[in-house]
Amino acid sequence: MSNPITDFANLDALATHLREKLEDKKYLLLFAYNGTGKTRLSMGFKDVGKNNGGIDTLYFNAFTEDLFSWDNDLDNDTQRVLKLNSDSRFFAGLQELEMDNRIRPLLHRYADFDFKIDTDNWTVKFEREVSNGETSETVEYIKISRGEENIFVWCFFLAVAQLAIDKQEAYDWVKYIYIDDPISSLDDNNAIAVASHLAQLLKDKDNEVKVVLSSHHTLFFNVMWNELSEKGRRNPLQPYFLSVDKSTNHYKLRYTNSTPFFHHVALLKQLYEAAESGNLYTYHFNVLRNVLEKTAIFHGFKNFSACIKQDNDDPEGIVHARMINVLSHGNYALFEPMEMLEENKQYFKKILNDFMTNYRFNPELFPAQPEQTAEES
């Protein structure tokens, strides 16, 4: 069955369409490359609600970071703080809901610094424990990196989203959550962790808030699809591929059916590049298993092991299938990168290389096959 494509003359029409879709779906998942208009679409979605009678959308996008700005104390260079925009409804629960205690456990999943919010002056100061021989001291008013700031803002948003899902009075206006590219600066390992954590939050059985997720990050998209989708006719999730027709400037929304059509090739390219560089981590077995499963389904096999090359010393592919089973099981919460053992790297490269040899892909995406080691040949 072909996947239908819907044409929209502008982003307002597309935003209205997404709201209509959410009348019978709980989640919408959009994949779109950078430059397509994802951020503008998220703001357009918010504006449709505003024009229809009031603000109803809690959003995370590039504009969310603009609610935070640095005061670098240029005169004394000692008390650097992050200022909060007190005019935004995003901070509605700041003074009454102990946001420090809600953000801190989220932040400590990803970072080693701490913070304190000054609710009188609407500022945040950051601090870090620094070891000094056998002792340590707390260094206050530090300037955190741009990546650390992004993580802090994301955790702040997660705390607010949880309050909206819990129907706290300060956020009872939230009917929709729209999240655009939350992990643009995170590596693949943290992308899995962030996506899995977000999915658990959104799957709260008491959550009545409808959600739109848009991203250009294939691994994030893939994990969100696997986490939020459910088998059956009433699947609460609907996935789409969003693009722009350059000749007409119209927006194209393509429903990708039960299996998003594009991500397996992008994932395979990521695996290939990781194998080429040697930067292989245990979570890459999760991704490889997913690609094998999708391929097996496409070719009508019941198990991904059918896509594993059968060698003379392992005619049924049992050894490699068991290895993938063992190394791909475990949750997504891989907050510290765990590099594969060298022996497992060789197994991984062999399984991947055999797969790419048996199932031909566009060679322009993979300019040179990974070199075989003596153990592989």
C-alpha positions as CSV (number, residue, x, y, z in Angstrom):
1,M,0.0,0.0,0.0
2,S,1.4,3.4,-1.0
3,N,1.9,6.0,1.7
4,P,-0.4,9.0,1.1
5,I,1.1,12.5,0.7
6,T,-0.8,15.6,1.8
7,D,0.1,19.0,0.3
8,F,-0.1,22.3,2.3
9,A,0.3,25.8,0.9
10,N,1.7,27.2,4.1
11,L,2.7,26.3,7.7
12,D,-0.6,27.7,9.1
13,A,-2.6,25.2,7.1
14,L,-0.2,22.4,8.2
15,A,-0.4,23.4,11.8
16,T,-4.2,23.4,11.7
17,H,-4.1,19.9,10.1
18,L,-1.9,18.6,12.9
19,R,-4.4,19.8,15.5
20,E,-7.2,18.0,13.6
21,K,-5.1,14.8,13.6
22,L,-4.7,15.1,17.4
23,E,-8.5,14.8,17.8
24,D,-8.1,11.0,17.5
25,K,-4.4,10.5,18.1
26,K,-2.3,11.1,21.2
27,Y,1.1,11.5,19.6
28,L,2.3,12.8,16.2
29,L,5.9,12.1,15.3
30,L,7.5,14.2,12.5
31,F,10.8,13.6,10.8
32,A,12.2,16.5,8.8
33,Y,15.6,17.7,7.8
34,N,17.1,20.9,9.1
35,G,15.8,23.9,7.1
36,T,12.4,22.4,6.5
37,G,10.6,24.8,8.9
38,K,10.1,22.6,11.9
39,T,10.7,25.5,14.4
40,R,8.4,27.8,12.5
41,L,5.8,25.0,12.4
42,S,5.9,24.6,16.2
43,M,5.3,28.3,16.6
44,G,2.5,28.2,14.0
45,F,0.9,25.4,16.0
46,K,1.0,27.5,19.1
47,D,-0.4,30.5,17.3
48,V,-3.4,28.6,16.0
49,G,-4.4,27.9,19.5
50,K,-3.8,31.5,20.6
51,N,-5.9,32.8,17.7
52,N,-8.7,30.4,18.6
53,G,-9.2,31.7,22.1
54,G,-6.1,31.4,24.2
55,I,-2.7,29.9,24.8
56,D,-2.9,26.1,25.0
57,T,0.6,24.9,23.9
58,L,3.7,24.2,26.0
59,Y,6.5,24.1,23.5
60,F,10.2,23.3,23.4
61,N,12.2,24.7,20.5
62,A,15.0,27.2,19.7
63,F,12.9,30.0,21.2
64,T,12.7,28.2,24.6
65,E,16.4,28.8,25.1
66,D,15.8,32.5,24.5
67,L,13.9,32.6,27.8
68,F,17.3,32.2,29.5
69,S,20.1,34.7,29.1
70,W,23.5,35.2,30.8
71,D,24.5,38.0,33.1
72,N,28.3,37.5,33.1
73,D,29.1,40.2,35.7
74,L,31.4,42.0,33.4
75,D,32.5,44.5,36.1
76,N,33.7,42.0,38.6
77,D,33.7,38.7,36.7
78,T,32.7,36.8,39.8
79,Q,29.0,36.3,40.0
80,R,27.8,34.9,36.7
81,V,24.1,34.0,36.7
82,L,21.5,32.8,34.2
83,K,18.6,35.2,34.0
84,L,15.0,34.0,33.6
85,N,12.3,35.9,31.6
86,S,9.8,36.6,34.3
87,D,7.1,37.6,31.8
88,S,6.8,34.1,30.3
89,R,4.1,31.7,31.4
90,F,6.8,29.0,31.1
91,F,7.9,30.0,34.6
92,A,4.4,30.2,36.1
93,G,5.2,27.7,38.8
94,L,8.7,28.9,39.7
95,Q,8.0,30.4,43.1
96,E,5.3,28.1,44.4
97,L,6.3,24.6,43.1
98,E,9.9,24.1,44.3
99,M,11.3,23.9,40.8
100,D,14.8,23.3,42.1
101,N,13.8,20.0,43.6
102,R,11.9,19.0,40.5
103,I,14.8,19.8,38.1
104,R,17.7,18.5,40.1
105,P,17.1,14.7,39.8
106,L,16.5,15.2,36.1
107,L,19.7,17.2,35.6
108,H,21.8,14.7,37.5
109,R,20.9,12.0,35.0
110,Y,23.1,13.9,32.5
111,A,25.4,16.4,34.2
112,D,27.7,16.7,37.2
113,F,27.0,20.4,38.2
114,D,24.4,21.8,40.5
115,F,22.4,25.0,40.7
116,K,20.2,27.2,42.8
117,I,17.3,29.3,41.7
118,D,16.8,32.8,43.2
119,T,13.1,33.3,42.9
120,D,13.3,36.9,44.1
121,N,15.7,38.0,41.4
122,W,14.7,35.4,38.7
123,T,18.2,34.1,38.3
124,V,20.1,30.8,38.4
125,K,23.6,30.3,39.8
126,F,25.6,27.2,39.0
127,E,28.1,25.4,41.1
128,R,30.4,22.4,40.9
129,E,32.3,20.2,43.3
130,V,36.0,20.4,42.5
131,S,38.5,17.9,43.9
132,N,41.7,19.3,45.5
133,G,43.8,16.4,46.6
134,E,42.0,14.6,49.3
135,T,39.5,17.3,49.8
136,S,37.0,19.1,47.6
137,E,35.3,22.5,47.5
138,T,32.2,23.9,46.0
139,V,32.9,26.5,43.3
140,E,30.0,28.9,42.9
141,Y,28.8,31.1,40.1
142,I,30.5,29.1,37.4
143,K,29.9,29.6,33.7
144,I,28.7,26.3,32.4
145,S,29.3,25.3,28.7
146,R,26.8,25.8,26.0
147,G,26.0,22.1,25.9
148,E,25.5,22.0,29.7
149,E,23.2,25.0,29.4
150,N,21.2,23.2,26.8
151,I,20.8,20.2,29.1
152,F,19.8,22.4,32.0
153,V,17.1,24.1,29.9
154,W,15.9,20.7,28.6
155,C,15.6,19.4,32.2
156,F,13.8,22.6,33.2
157,F,11.3,21.9,30.4
158,L,10.8,18.3,31.5
159,A,10.0,19.5,35.0
160,V,7.4,21.9,33.6
161,A,6.0,19.2,31.3
162,Q,5.5,16.9,34.2
163,L,3.6,19.6,36.1
164,A,1.4,20.1,33.0
165,I,0.7,16.3,32.8
166,D,0.0,16.3,36.5
167,K,-2.6,19.1,36.0
168,Q,-0.9,21.5,38.4
169,E,-2.9,24.7,38.6
170,A,-0.1,26.9,37.3
171,Y,0.0,24.8,34.1
172,D,-3.7,23.7,33.7
173,W,-3.8,25.8,30.5
174,V,-1.6,23.2,28.7
175,K,-3.6,21.0,26.2
176,Y,-0.7,20.3,23.9
177,I,3.0,19.8,24.2
178,Y,5.1,20.5,21.1
179,I,8.7,19.4,21.2
180,D,11.1,20.3,18.4
181,D,14.6,18.8,18.3
182,P,15.4,18.6,22.0
183,I,18.8,16.9,21.5
184,S,20.5,18.7,18.7
185,S,23.8,18.9,20.8
186,L,23.7,15.5,22.3
187,D,25.7,12.4,21.1
188,D,23.9,9.2,20.1
189,N,24.4,7.6,23.5
190,N,22.6,10.5,25.3
191,A,20.0,10.7,22.5
192,I,18.8,7.2,23.4
193,A,18.7,8.1,27.1
194,V,16.8,11.4,26.4
195,A,14.3,9.8,24.1
196,S,13.6,6.9,26.4
197,H,13.2,9.2,29.4
198,L,10.9,11.5,27.5
199,A,8.8,8.5,26.3
200,Q,8.3,7.3,29.9
201,L,7.1,10.7,30.9
202,L,4.7,11.0,28.0
203,K,3.3,7.5,28.4
204,D,2.0,8.3,31.9
205,K,-1.4,6.6,32.0
206,D,-3.0,9.7,33.5
207,N,-1.5,12.0,30.7
208,E,-4.3,13.7,28.8
209,V,-2.1,16.2,27.0
210,K,-1.7,15.6,23.3
211,V,1.9,15.7,22.0
212,V,3.7,16.6,18.7
213,L,7.4,15.6,18.4
214,S,9.5,16.8,15.5
215,S,13.2,16.0,14.8
216,H,15.9,15.7,12.3
217,H,17.8,13.2,14.5
218,T,17.2,9.7,13.1
219,L,18.2,7.8,16.2
220,F,15.9,9.9,18.4
221,F,13.1,9.5,16.0
222,N,13.6,5.7,15.9
223,V,13.6,5.3,19.7
224,M,10.5,7.5,20.1
225,W,8.7,5.4,17.5
226,N,9.6,2.2,19.2
227,E,8.7,3.5,22.6
228,L,5.4,5.2,21.9
229,S,3.9,3.0,19.2
230,E,1.5,0.2,20.1
231,K,0.2,-2.7,18.0
232,G,-3.4,-2.7,17.1
233,R,-5.8,-0.6,15.1
234,R,-5.9,2.1,17.8
235,N,-2.2,2.9,17.8
236,P,-2.0,6.3,19.6
237,L,1.1,7.3,17.5
238,Q,1.1,8.5,13.9
239,P,4.5,9.0,12.2
240,Y,5.1,11.4,9.2
241,F,7.9,12.6,7.0
242,L,7.8,16.4,6.4
243,S,9.5,18.0,3.4
244,V,9.3,21.1,1.2
245,D,8.6,21.2,-2.5
246,K,11.2,23.8,-3.6
247,S,9.3,24.4,-6.9
248,T,6.1,25.5,-5.2
249,N,7.2,26.2,-1.6
250,H,4.4,23.9,-0.5
251,Y,4.9,21.5,2.4
252,K,4.5,17.8,2.0
253,L,3.4,15.6,4.8
254,R,3.9,11.9,4.1
255,Y,2.3,9.3,6.4
256,T,4.9,6.6,6.9
257,N,2.5,3.8,7.9
258,S,3.4,1.2,10.5
259,T,7.1,1.4,9.7
260,P,8.7,4.8,9.1
261,F,10.1,4.3,5.7
262,F,13.3,6.3,5.9
263,H,15.1,5.8,9.2
264,H,16.5,2.3,8.6
265,V,18.9,3.6,5.8
266,A,20.0,6.5,8.0
267,L,20.5,4.2,10.9
268,L,22.5,1.9,8.8
269,K,24.7,4.8,7.6
270,Q,25.3,5.7,11.3
271,L,26.3,2.1,12.1
272,Y,28.6,2.0,9.0
273,E,30.4,5.2,10.0
274,A,30.8,4.0,13.6
275,A,32.3,0.7,12.4
276,E,34.6,2.6,10.1
277,S,35.9,4.8,12.9
278,G,36.0,2.1,15.4
279,N,33.9,4.1,17.9
280,L,31.5,1.3,18.7
281,Y,29.5,1.3,21.9
282,T,27.2,-1.4,23.3
283,Y,24.1,0.5,22.2
284,H,25.0,0.0,18.6
285,F,23.9,-3.6,18.9
286,N,20.4,-2.2,19.8
287,V,20.4,-0.2,16.6
288,L,21.7,-3.1,14.5
289,R,19.1,-5.4,15.8
290,N,16.4,-2.9,14.9
291,V,17.7,-2.6,11.3
292,L,17.8,-6.4,11.0
293,E,14.2,-6.8,12.4
294,K,12.9,-4.2,9.9
295,T,14.6,-6.0,7.0
296,A,13.3,-9.4,8.1
297,I,9.8,-8.1,8.3
298,F,10.1,-6.5,4.8
299,H,11.3,-9.8,3.3
300,G,8.7,-11.9,5.1
301,F,10.8,-13.6,7.7
302,K,9.6,-14.2,11.2
303,N,12.9,-13.5,13.0
304,F,15.8,-11.1,12.4
305,S,18.3,-14.1,12.5
306,A,17.2,-14.9,8.9
307,C,19.1,-11.8,7.8
308,I,22.4,-13.0,9.4
309,K,24.8,-14.7,7.1
310,Q,25.2,-18.4,7.8
311,D,28.8,-19.5,8.0
312,N,30.2,-23.0,7.7
313,D,30.9,-23.2,11.4
314,D,27.5,-21.7,12.3
315,P,25.2,-22.9,9.5
316,E,22.0,-21.5,11.2
317,G,23.5,-18.3,12.4
318,I,22.8,-19.2,16.0
319,V,25.9,-17.8,17.5
320,H,25.6,-14.3,16.0
321,A,21.9,-14.2,16.7
322,R,22.4,-15.1,20.3
323,M,25.2,-12.5,20.5
324,I,22.8,-9.8,19.2
325,N,20.1,-11.0,21.6
326,V,22.4,-10.7,24.6
327,L,24.1,-7.5,23.7
328,S,21.0,-5.6,22.6
329,H,19.0,-6.4,25.7
330,G,19.1,-3.9,28.5
331,N,17.3,-0.6,28.8
332,Y,18.1,2.6,26.9
333,A,19.4,4.4,29.9
334,L,23.0,4.4,28.8
335,F,24.1,7.6,30.5
336,E,27.8,6.7,30.4
337,P,29.1,5.5,27.1
338,M,30.2,1.9,27.3
339,E,32.6,1.0,24.5
340,M,32.4,-2.5,23.1
341,L,35.1,-5.0,23.9
342,E,37.5,-5.5,21.0
343,E,36.3,-9.0,20.4
344,N,32.7,-7.8,20.2
345,K,33.7,-5.0,17.8
346,Q,35.0,-7.6,15.4
347,Y,31.8,-9.6,15.7
348,F,29.7,-6.5,15.1
349,K,31.7,-5.5,12.0
350,K,31.4,-9.0,10.6
351,I,27.6,-9.1,11.1
352,L,27.2,-5.6,9.6
353,N,29.5,-6.2,6.7
354,D,27.8,-9.5,5.8
355,F,24.4,-7.9,6.0
356,M,25.4,-5.0,3.7
357,T,26.9,-7.5,1.3
358,N,23.7,-9.7,1.2
359,Y,21.3,-6.7,1.0
360,R,22.5,-4.1,-1.5
361,F,22.1,-0.5,-0.6
362,N,23.0,2.7,-2.6
363,P,26.8,2.6,-2.7
364,E,27.0,6.4,-2.8
365,L,25.9,6.3,0.9
366,F,28.7,3.9,1.8
367,P,31.7,4.9,-0.3
368,A,33.9,2.1,0.9
369,Q,33.2,-1.1,2.8
370,P,34.8,-1.6,6.2
371,E,38.1,-3.3,5.8
372,Q,38.1,-6.9,6.9
373,T,40.5,-8.0,9.6
374,A,42.3,-11.2,9.6
375,E,39.6,-12.6,12.0
376,E,36.9,-11.7,9.6
377,S,38.4,-13.0,6.4
